[in-house]
Amino acid sequence: MRLTPSRRLYGLGAILLVALTICSRNFSRTGEPSFIIPLAVAAGAYLLAVRELFSTQKFPRHVVVVGLALSALWHFQFLRMPSGLDDDVHRYLWDGRVQRLGFNPYILVPSDPALAGLHTPETRTLNNPEVPSPYPPGAQLFFRAVVAIHESTFTLKVAFVICDVALVFVLFDVLRRTGQGEHWVLAYAWHPLLAIEVAGSGHVDIVGVLLLLVSAAALVRRWRAVAAITFGLAVSVKFLPIVLLPLYWKRVRMRNGALAAIVVGLLYVPFLDHGSIPFGSLGTYVQRFRLNDPVFATLERVTAPQVVAGLAVVVGLLSAIWIRRESAEGSLDAVAWPMAASLLCAPVVYPWYMLWLLPFLRSTSTLPILIWTLSIIPTYYVWRLRTLGQAWVVPGWIMLLEYGSVAVAAAIITFLRMRRPAAPQAQRTW
């Protein structure tokens, strides 16, 4: 029997299904070999699947449908598993709950004994209870809306999975309109981190990613007002995409940008504290929180953490300016680079931060970033170290593996490009 590209893709999808199902059964043992080994197998199968997507110009529609069905199966396996006791989703639930009760999450400190009566069994285990919420107003209002439907971490996870499904449909539209094969939707839907961090742990980042992709799709359609507003909403979920501002320069009208700024400003109104804009524990996050941050840790030795955090933003903005200058129209793949550059210099680089990059990785130029989204998987070992009472620090050998893999991939791609001319991009631009 001849192994056609479609059959190879089916086989790799089956491996992903088995590996991620095993991984989901050990979800409560995050960081242990029973969790990381099947996850590593899934990552390997995913990388081979991406190779098939690169080498085959077009797959039949039924192959894509079956691929998405497989993805739904392993997402369901994670969705039905309870999130970790101190996962961020418990903070989301607290933030939504206190808003519904008429309080400001940017002011309340969950560990305050006077607030004990406001807690539920699920919110008592939220992480970092000694600080108020750091999440921007777009995320806060999303929490409140979901909690108004039903107050549980499971409901929040379902809402995030719905956003994930919506993102697939938007990505289909983008792929069709940019002249790319629809099979590239599997490069997003099959990524192992998506099932773990959206259906499993439940992270609000997927809401921002959806809004950012809607903004990109609106630019493709020349719906400039929609593009500007959804970009502003994405920033209001998490601040990371703010570094993409140069990519929007002269692609949206000034009045559209002003409208987006007004919309974002209105989101802050319910949380104003005596007329001042609330930032919650964002300053504490920059000052105190550290993980998987080799660049930030190096620079922090010579200057204040606030300065280094500002530098991370500047690096992202400069990357966007460079990409904007090199390609007057820009490409959807270029969206990933400024955010990746900013994350590289960030004080904390969690695996779920990679979600912001996943819909935009569809060319050889973004392969180093794709490798990073997989090489970050060994950092889950930190969760194991924590259960053993050890420091919340990524071991040096893991960071070497993580960032070394990215450097090697970048070096190989650069070498190959120097040996032969780059193939023309078969995609339309913004």
NUVO-813213 format. One line per field, with one value per residue (C-alpha): x, y, z; residue number from 1; residue in three letters. Coordinates in Angstrom, 1 decimal. Example, Ala and Ser with C-alpha at 12.3 -4.5 7.8 and 13.67 -1.06 7.14 Angstrom:
// residues 2
c1 = [12.3_13.7]
c2 = [-4.5_-1.1]
c3 = [7.8_7.1]
pos = [1_2]
code = [ala_ser]
// end
This chain:
// residues 430
c1 = [0.0_1.4_1.8_0.3_0.6_-3.0_-2.4_0.8_-1.2_-3.9_-1.2_0.4_-3.1_-3.7_-0.3_-1.3_-4.7_-3.1_-0.3_-2.5_-5.1_-2.4_-1.2_-4.7_-5.0_-1.9_-2.9_-2.9_0.8_2.0_5.8_6.2_7.5_4.0_2.9_6.0_6.9_3.6_3.5_7.0_5.8_2.8_5.2_7.3_4.2_3.1_6.4_6.3_2.7_3.9_6.5_3.7_1.8_4.8_5.6_2.1_0.4_-3.1_-4.9_-8.5_-11.2_-12.1_-8.6_-8.9_-12.3_-11.0_-8.0_-10.3_-12.4_-9.3_-8.4_-11.9_-11.4_-8.2_-9.5_-12.5_-10.1_-8.5_-11.7_-13.2_-10.2_-10.3_-7.8_-4.9_-5.8_-3.8_-4.3_-5.1_-8.6_-9.4_-8.3_-10.5_-13.4_-12.7_-12.4_-15.7_-17.4_-16.4_-17.5_-20.9_-21.1_-20.3_-16.6_-13.5_-11.0_-8.2_-8.6_-9.6_-6.9_-8.2_-6.2_-7.7_-9.5_-12.3_-13.1_-13.3_-17.1_-16.8_-14.8_-16.1_-14.3_-12.9_-11.6_-9.9_-7.1_-6.3_-2.6_-0.9_-3.8_-1.8_-2.1_-5.1_-5.8_-3.3_-5.6_-6.7_-10.4_-11.3_-10.3_-12.2_-15.4_-15.1_-14.8_-17.9_-19.9_-19.1_-19.6_-23.0_-24.0_-22.6_-20.1_-17.5_-14.0_-15.5_-17.8_-14.8_-12.9_-15.9_-16.0_-12.3_-12.8_-15.7_-13.2_-10.8_-13.4_-14.3_-10.7_-10.6_-13.4_-11.8_-8.5_-10.3_-11.5_-8.0_-6.4_-9.0_-8.6_-4.8_-4.6_-3.2_-4.3_-7.0_-5.0_-2.9_-5.6_-4.3_-0.9_-2.9_-5.6_-3.1_-0.6_-0.3_-0.2_-3.6_-5.3_-3.3_-3.6_-7.0_-9.1_-7.0_-5.8_-8.1_-6.2_-7.8_-5.0_-7.1_-9.7_-7.1_-5.7_-9.1_-9.6_-6.2_-6.9_-10.2_-8.3_-5.9_-8.9_-10.5_-7.4_-7.4_-11.0_-10.1_-12.6_-10.3_-12.7_-13.3_-9.5_-8.7_-11.4_-10.7_-7.0_-7.7_-9.9_-7.1_-4.8_-7.4_-7.3_-3.5_-1.0_1.4_0.0_0.5_3.9_2.1_1.0_3.5_2.0_-1.3_0.3_-1.4_-3.4_-6.2_-7.4_-6.7_-10.4_-10.5_-7.6_-9.2_-12.4_-10.5_-8.8_-12.2_-13.6_-10.6_-10.9_-14.6_-13.7_-11.7_-14.7_-16.3_-13.0_-11.9_-10.7_-11.3_-10.7_-7.4_-6.8_-6.4_-3.6_-4.0_-0.9_0.7_3.6_4.1_4.2_7.1_8.9_8.6_7.5_10.2_10.3_12.1_13.6_17.3_17.4_15.5_17.5_20.8_19.7_18.2_21.6_22.6_19.3_15.9_13.2_10.8_13.5_14.0_10.2_10.1_12.9_10.9_8.2_10.7_12.2_8.8_8.0_11.3_10.8_7.4_8.8_11.6_9.0_6.8_9.7_10.9_7.5_5.3_2.2_3.3_2.2_0.1_3.2_5.0_2.6_4.4_7.8_7.3_5.4_8.0_10.8_9.0_8.4_12.1_12.9_9.9_10.3_8.0_7.6_5.0_4.1_0.6_2.1_2.9_-0.8_-0.5_1.9_0.2_-2.3_0.5_3.1_2.8_6.0_9.7_10.5_8.6_10.0_12.3_9.2_7.4_10.3_10.1_6.5_7.6_11.0_9.2_7.4_10.2_9.6_6.6_9.2_9.1_5.6_7.2_9.9_7.4_5.6_8.9_9.3_12.1_12.5_10.2_13.1_13.6_16.8_19.7_19.8_16.1_16.6_19.6_17.5_14.6_16.5_19.3_16.8_15.5_19.0_19.9_16.8_17.4_21.0_20.0_17.3_19.8_22.4_19.9_18.7_22.3_22.8_19.7_17.3_14.2_11.0_8.4_5.6_2.4_0.2_-1.5_-0.6_-2.6]
c2 = [0.0_3.4_5.9_9.0_12.4_12.1_8.7_9.9_12.8_10.4_8.3_11.3_12.4_9.0_9.3_12.7_11.4_8.5_10.5_13.4_11.1_9.5_13.0_14.1_11.1_12.3_16.0_16.1_15.0_17.9_17.9_14.2_11.7_10.2_13.7_15.0_11.8_11.5_15.2_15.0_12.2_14.5_17.3_15.1_13.9_17.5_18.6_15.8_16.8_20.3_18.9_17.2_20.5_22.2_19.5_19.0_21.9_20.8_18.1_17.0_18.7_15.4_15.1_18.5_17.6_14.3_16.2_18.7_15.9_14.2_17.5_17.8_14.4_15.2_18.6_16.9_14.6_17.6_19.6_16.9_16.9_19.3_22.1_22.3_23.5_26.8_27.3_30.8_29.8_30.0_33.6_34.3_32.8_35.0_38.1_37.4_36.5_39.7_41.8_40.2_41.0_44.6_44.8_45.9_43.0_45.6_46.6_43.4_41.1_37.6_36.6_39.3_37.6_40.1_38.6_35.0_35.0_35.9_32.7_29.4_26.1_26.7_30.3_29.4_27.7_30.6_31.4_34.5_35.4_38.2_40.5_41.9_41.0_41.9_41.2_44.1_45.2_43.2_40.0_41.1_41.8_38.4_36.7_38.6_37.6_33.9_33.8_35.4_32.3_29.8_30.2_27.4_26.9_24.3_27.0_29.2_26.4_25.7_29.4_29.3_26.2_28.0_30.8_28.2_26.7_30.2_30.9_27.9_29.3_32.7_31.0_29.2_32.5_34.0_31.1_31.2_34.9_34.9_32.0_29.5_25.9_25.2_22.3_24.9_25.2_21.9_23.6_25.5_23.0_20.2_22.0_20.2_23.3_24.3_21.3_21.6_25.3_26.0_22.9_21.7_24.6_27.2_30.4_33.7_34.3_32.4_35.2_37.8_35.5_35.2_39.0_39.5_37.0_38.7_42.0_40.4_38.9_42.3_43.9_41.3_42.3_46.0_46.4_49.0_50.0_46.4_45.7_48.7_47.9_44.2_45.0_47.3_44.6_42.1_44.5_44.9_41.1_41.1_43.8_41.7_42.6_46.3_45.8_45.2_48.8_49.7_47.0_49.0_52.3_53.7_50.5_51.8_55.4_57.8_58.0_54.2_54.2_56.9_54.9_51.8_53.9_55.2_51.7_50.5_53.5_52.8_49.3_50.8_53.0_50.3_49.8_53.4_54.0_57.7_58.7_56.8_54.0_50.7_48.3_45.9_43.9_44.6_46.4_43.6_41.2_43.1_43.6_40.1_37.4_35.5_32.2_31.1_34.5_34.3_37.6_39.5_38.0_39.0_42.6_42.9_42.6_46.0_48.0_48.1_45.5_48.2_49.4_45.9_45.4_48.6_47.3_44.2_46.4_48.5_45.4_44.2_47.6_47.9_44.4_45.5_48.6_46.7_44.2_47.1_48.7_45.5_44.6_47.6_45.5_43.0_39.5_37.5_35.5_38.7_39.1_36.5_38.0_41.2_39.3_36.6_39.2_40.9_37.6_36.7_39.7_39.2_38.5_35.5_33.1_30.5_27.9_29.3_32.6_30.7_30.6_34.2_33.0_29.8_31.1_33.0_30.3_29.2_29.9_28.8_32.3_31.5_28.0_29.1_30.4_27.2_25.3_27.5_26.7_23.0_23.4_25.2_22.0_20.7_23.8_21.9_20.1_23.1_22.1_18.7_20.5_22.6_19.5_18.3_21.6_22.9_26.4_27.7_28.0_26.4_24.3_25.6_22.5_22.9_26.6_25.5_22.9_25.3_28.3_26.3_24.5_27.9_29.1_26.0_26.2_29.8_29.0_26.2_28.2_31.1_28.8_27.2_30.6_31.7_28.6_29.1_31.9_32.0_30.6_33.3_33.6_32.2_34.4_37.7_40.4_42.8]
c3 = [0.0_-1.1_1.7_0.1_1.9_3.0_4.6_6.3_7.7_9.0_10.6_12.3_13.5_15.0_16.9_18.1_19.3_21.3_22.7_23.8_25.2_27.4_28.3_29.3_31.6_33.4_33.4_37.2_37.0_34.9_34.7_35.5_32.9_32.4_31.2_29.4_27.5_25.6_25.1_23.5_21.2_20.2_19.5_17.3_15.4_15.0_13.6_11.0_10.2_9.5_7.2_5.3_5.1_3.7_1.1_-0.2_-2.1_-1.4_0.6_-0.2_1.9_3.6_5.0_6.6_8.0_9.5_10.9_12.7_14.0_15.5_17.1_18.6_20.2_22.0_23.0_24.6_26.5_28.2_28.6_30.8_33.1_36.1_35.9_38.3_41.8_41.3_37.5_36.4_35.6_39.4_39.4_36.4_38.3_41.3_39.1_37.4_40.7_42.6_39.6_39.7_43.4_42.7_43.7_41.8_41.1_40.7_44.4_46.2_47.5_47.6_50.7_52.8_55.7_55.5_52.0_53.1_52.7_49.0_48.2_46.8_47.0_43.5_44.2_47.5_45.7_43.2_42.8_44.1_46.4_48.1_45.0_43.1_39.6_36.8_33.8_31.5_31.3_28.2_30.0_33.1_31.3_29.5_32.9_34.2_31.1_31.4_35.2_34.7_32.7_35.2_38.0_37.5_36.1_33.7_32.2_31.6_29.9_27.7_26.7_25.8_23.7_21.9_21.1_19.9_17.5_16.3_15.6_13.3_11.2_11.0_10.0_7.2_5.9_6.1_4.3_1.5_0.9_1.0_-1.5_0.9_1.2_3.7_5.1_6.9_9.5_10.9_11.7_14.2_15.4_15.9_18.0_21.3_23.5_22.2_23.9_27.1_27.7_26.3_26.9_29.8_31.9_30.4_29.6_28.6_26.0_23.4_23.6_22.7_19.9_18.4_18.4_16.9_14.1_13.4_13.1_10.6_8.7_8.6_7.2_4.4_3.6_3.9_6.8_8.5_11.3_12.4_12.2_14.4_17.0_17.3_17.6_20.5_22.1_21.7_23.5_26.2_26.9_27.3_26.4_24.3_20.8_21.5_19.8_16.5_16.3_13.5_11.3_11.4_10.4_7.3_7.0_9.1_9.0_11.9_12.8_13.0_15.4_17.4_17.6_18.8_21.5_22.6_22.8_24.9_27.1_27.7_28.9_31.8_32.9_35.2_37.0_37.6_41.1_42.1_38.5_38.1_35.6_37.4_36.6_39.6_40.2_36.9_38.6_41.0_38.0_36.4_39.7_41.2_38.8_36.9_34.9_31.8_31.2_30.2_28.4_31.1_33.9_32.1_31.6_35.1_36.5_35.2_35.3_36.9_36.0_34.8_32.3_31.0_30.7_28.7_26.6_25.8_24.4_22.4_20.9_19.8_18.3_16.5_15.1_13.8_12.3_10.5_9.1_8.1_6.2_4.5_3.3_2.6_2.6_5.3_5.6_8.1_9.0_10.0_12.9_14.9_14.8_16.9_19.6_19.6_19.9_22.8_24.6_24.2_26.5_28.9_32.6_32.4_29.4_30.2_27.6_27.1_25.9_22.7_21.9_20.6_17.8_16.6_14.0_12.2_11.7_8.1_6.3_6.5_7.8_11.0_11.5_14.4_16.2_15.5_17.0_20.1_20.6_20.8_22.5_25.4_26.4_28.7_31.0_32.3_34.4_36.7_37.9_39.0_40.8_42.7_44.0_45.3_47.2_45.0_43.6_40.9_38.4_35.0_35.1_33.0_30.8_29.9_28.9_26.9_25.1_24.6_23.2_21.7_19.5_18.3_17.6_15.6_13.6_12.7_11.8_9.5_7.7_7.3_5.8_3.4_2.3_1.6_-0.6_-2.8_-3.5_-1.3_-2.9_-3.7_-1.1_-2.5_-0.4_-0.6_1.8_3.9]
pos = [1_2_3_4_5_6_7_8_9_10_11_12_13_14_15_16_17_18_19_20_21_22_23_24_25_26_27_28_29_30_31_32_33_34_35_36_37_38_39_40_41_42_43_44_45_46_47_48_49_50_51_52_53_54_55_56_57_58_59_60_61_62_63_64_65_66_67_68_69_70_71_72_73_74_75_76_77_78_79_80_81_82_83_84_85_86_87_88_89_90_91_92_93_94_95_96_97_98_99_100_101_102_103_104_105_106_107_108_109_110_111_112_113_114_115_116_117_118_119_120_121_122_123_124_125_126_127_128_129_130_131_132_133_134_135_136_137_138_139_140_141_142_143_144_145_146_147_148_149_150_151_152_153_154_155_156_157_158_159_160_161_162_163_164_165_166_167_168_169_170_171_172_173_174_175_176_177_178_179_180_181_182_183_184_185_186_187_188_189_190_191_192_193_194_195_196_197_198_199_200_201_202_203_204_205_206_207_208_209_210_211_212_213_214_215_216_217_218_219_220_221_222_223_224_225_226_227_228_229_230_231_232_233_234_235_236_237_238_239_240_241_242_243_244_245_246_247_248_249_250_251_252_253_254_255_256_257_258_259_260_261_262_263_264_265_266_267_268_269_270_271_272_273_274_275_276_277_278_279_280_281_282_283_284_285_286_287_288_289_290_291_292_293_294_295_296_297_298_299_300_301_302_303_304_305_306_307_308_309_310_311_312_313_314_315_316_317_318_319_320_321_322_323_324_325_326_327_328_329_330_331_332_333_334_335_336_337_338_339_340_341_342_343_344_345_346_347_348_349_350_351_352_353_354_355_356_357_358_359_360_361_362_363_364_365_366_367_368_369_370_371_372_373_374_375_376_377_378_379_380_381_382_383_384_385_386_387_388_389_390_391_392_393_394_395_396_397_398_399_400_401_402_403_404_405_406_407_408_409_410_411_412_413_414_415_416_417_418_419_420_421_422_423_424_425_426_427_428_429_430]
code = [met_arg_leu_thr_pro_ser_arg_arg_leu_tyr_gly_leu_gly_ala_ile_leu_leu_val_ala_leu_thr_ile_cys_ser_arg_asn_phe_ser_arg_thr_gly_glu_pro_ser_phe_ile_ile_pro_leu_ala_val_ala_ala_gly_ala_tyr_leu_leu_ala_val_arg_glu_leu_phe_ser_thr_gln_lys_phe_pro_arg_his_val_val_val_val_gly_leu_ala_leu_ser_ala_leu_trp_his_phe_gln_phe_leu_arg_met_pro_ser_gly_leu_asp_asp_asp_val_his_arg_tyr_leu_trp_asp_gly_arg_val_gln_arg_leu_gly_phe_asn_pro_tyr_ile_leu_val_pro_ser_asp_pro_ala_leu_ala_gly_leu_his_thr_pro_glu_thr_arg_thr_leu_asn_asn_pro_glu_val_pro_ser_pro_tyr_pro_pro_gly_ala_gln_leu_phe_phe_arg_ala_val_val_ala_ile_his_glu_ser_thr_phe_thr_leu_lys_val_ala_phe_val_ile_cys_asp_val_ala_leu_val_phe_val_leu_phe_asp_val_leu_arg_arg_thr_gly_gln_gly_glu_his_trp_val_leu_ala_tyr_ala_trp_his_pro_leu_leu_ala_ile_glu_val_ala_gly_ser_gly_his_val_asp_ile_val_gly_val_leu_leu_leu_leu_val_ser_ala_ala_ala_leu_val_arg_arg_trp_arg_ala_val_ala_ala_ile_thr_phe_gly_leu_ala_val_ser_val_lys_phe_leu_pro_ile_val_leu_leu_pro_leu_tyr_trp_lys_arg_val_arg_met_arg_asn_gly_ala_leu_ala_ala_ile_val_val_gly_leu_leu_tyr_val_pro_phe_leu_asp_his_gly_ser_ile_pro_phe_gly_ser_leu_gly_thr_tyr_val_gln_arg_phe_arg_leu_asn_asp_pro_val_phe_ala_thr_leu_glu_arg_val_thr_ala_pro_gln_val_val_ala_gly_leu_ala_val_val_val_gly_leu_leu_ser_ala_ile_trp_ile_arg_arg_glu_ser_ala_glu_gly_ser_leu_asp_ala_val_ala_trp_pro_met_ala_ala_ser_leu_leu_cys_ala_pro_val_val_tyr_pro_trp_tyr_met_leu_trp_leu_leu_pro_phe_leu_arg_ser_thr_ser_thr_leu_pro_ile_leu_ile_trp_thr_leu_ser_ile_ile_pro_thr_tyr_tyr_val_trp_arg_leu_arg_thr_leu_gly_gln_ala_trp_val_val_pro_gly_trp_ile_met_leu_leu_glu_tyr_gly_ser_val_ala_val_ala_ala_ala_ile_ile_thr_phe_leu_arg_met_arg_arg_pro_ala_ala_pro_gln_ala_gln_arg_thr_trp]
// end
